[in-house]
Amino acid sequence: MKLAALISGGKDSSFAIVKAFQEGHEVTHLVTIKPANPDSYMFHSANIHLTEMISQACGIPLISETSSGEKEKELDDLKKALSRVKVDGVAAGAIESEYQTSRVRRICEEMGFTMYAPLWHHEPESLLREMIKCMDIRMVKVAAAGMDESWLGRRFDEKMIEDLKALNRKYRIHIAGEGGEYETLVLDAPYYRKRINLLEVEKAWMGDYGVMKIIRAELGEK
């Protein structure tokens, strides 16, 4: 299938693209929605501006739309973006969120697209272990019990997964972040032609949650 891939810059949407290529699909466009509301129900917002650099890194054109981030109305912004592509399907990185998945599925049905969700209902720990083998993933936002400023900027590796499992046992957080516990940024993936190098970051801690903002970054050789 020819696919338009929904992308936020985070691990799940990026890994859905990895899967698409592995399964022989063609990703012709990246599609991102930039919500004004950082607490959007549908769309990731942390460092969303870097999707433009991701598009440059992998050589896949980006279609972006800004959105108020207002619940339900933000779906119209996604439809507007998808109306600009001629593809067979839409790739999404959903794992367990019924709220997001049901709405993307409905839009696909309305617009005549097939929804491609290769991570849907896969076991979270297995997915994370697959991801760290092929992607450079960094933690850029945390908002969960047991997570402090030291988590910001960490690279996902085996130690990170074990730490997330410990927090799951103690606080019941979702290890893949499906409850909004954290957000991520992918600096390199198999379909990137160049990797993203971070030059300047700023960490902000707001009592019980924090964000690592990317101030400057550049593309570098892999």
N, C-alpha and C positions, 0 to 999 in steps of 0.2 A: 504493500500500500504506500501511497504518497501521504505523508503525515505532516501536519502542523503541530509542533510540540509546545505545550504550555510550559513556560520556564520562569522561575523566580530567581535562579542562581543557586538555589539550595540543592541538597543531596537527592531528594526524591524525584524532582522533575528532571534533574540531570541524569539520574540512573535509569529513568524510563527511556531516555534517549539512547543510552548505552544499550539497553535491551532491544530497542527498535532496530538499531543497526545490526546487532547480533542475530536477530531473527529475519534479516533480509529486507527490512522496510527502508524507505527513502524519506529522510526528514528534509523537507524543502523549505520550511520556515520555522522560526522561533516566534512565539507569541507571548508577550508579557503585558500585564495590567499593573499600572502604578497607582496604588490607592493613596488618596490623601489622608485617609484614616488609618493610623498605624495598627489599629485593632480590628481591621477588616476581617469579617467572617470567612471570606473566600480567598484572599490573596496575601501572600507573604510580602512584607514591606522592607525588612532590614537590608540595606545596601542594594535595593532594587535597581539603582542607577547603573550597577555594574553589568546588567544584562546586555548593555550595548557593547561593552568590552568582551563579554563572552561571545557575542555574535561575531565580533572581529576575530577572536581567538579560534573559532571553529569554522569560520567562513560560511555560515548559514545566515541568510538575511533575517532581520528582526522586524516584527510588526509590534508596535506598542500603542497602548491607549492609556490615558490618564482616567482615573475614576474617583468619584467622591468617597468611595469605600462604604457607602451607605447600604445596609443590609437589603438584599434582594434587588435593589435598583442597580447595584454594581454588575449584575448579570447582563444588563443591557450593554454595558461597556465591553464585556467579553464577546457578545454577539456581534457588536460593531467591528471588533478586531477580526473575528473569524470570517466576517463577510468579505474580507479583503484577500482571502486565499482560495485557491482552487486545488483542493486536496481530496483524498478519499476518507481520511480519518484524522482524529485529534488525539495526540498522546498526552496522558496525564500521569502524574506521579503519585496518585492516591494510594494509600495503604489501608487505612481503616475509616477515614472520615466519610460517613454516609452523607453528611450535610453537603460537603463539597462535591462528592462523586455524583450524587443524585441530580444536582443542578447542572453539572457539566454534561451528564448523560442526557438530560432533558433538552439542553441546547443542541447537542449533537443530533438528536432525533428530529428536532424542529428544522434543522438546517441540512439534514440529509447526510451527515457524517457518521462514520463508525467511531465509537469511542475505544481507544486503545489504552488499557490500564494494566501494564504487565506486572505491577507490584501488588495489585489488589488482593488483600487477604493472605499475603505471604507472611511467614513467621518473621517477626521484626529482628530478632537476633541474627538469624541466617542472612537476612537482607543486609544488615550492617556489616557483617563479615564479608559478604560479597563486595560491598561498596568500597571498603577500605583497601581491597586488593587492587582496585583499578582507578580510584579517584583520590585526589588530595582535598579533603573536606576540613573546613575550619568552623569552629563554633563562634557565631557572631551575635547571638542574643540568648540570654538565659532568663527564665522566669518560673522557677520551680523550687520547692523546698530542697535544701541541701546543696544548691548551686550558688556559688559566690563569684566574685570578680575574677578569681583565678581560673575559672572555666573559659573565660572569654579569650579567643584566639587559639585555643588548643586544637591540635590536629587529631582527627579521629584515627585511632589505632586500637590494638587489642586491649591496652590498658584503659583507654576511654570506654570501651564497651563494658569491661568489668566494673568500672566505676559507675556507669549508668545502671548496670544490673544491681549493684549494691543500693543505689538510690531507689530503684524499683522495689526492692525487698523492704526498705525502711519506710519510704514515703508513697509507694505505689505510683511513681511517675512512669510514664510510657517511655520505654528506652529509645524509641524512634522519634519521640517528640510529637506524637499525634495529638496530645492534649494541649499543645501550645507551650510545652515546657522549654523548648529552645528552637532556634533557627540557625541555619548553616549557610556557608558559601563554598562553592566548589572552585578551586584554583586550577585544577587540571583533571582531565578525563580523557578516555581513549579517543574521543572524536574531536578534541581540541588539537589544532595544528600548532598552537603556541600556548604556553602556560601563562597564568596571571601571577605576577610578582607584586607583593604588597610593599609600598614604599613608606607610607605614613598612615598610621591608624590612631584613633582616639577612643579610649574606653570611658563610658559614662555609666555610673552606678546610681540607681535611683531607689535605694532602700531595700527593695525585695526583688528587683530585676535589673538587668544591665544590658547594654548594647556596645558592640565594638563597631564603630563607624570607620569605613575605609575612606580616607581623605585623598590619598594618591596611590595609584597602581599603574603598572605598565605591563605590556606583553613581552615575554622573553622566550628564548629558545628552550625546547624540552630536553 
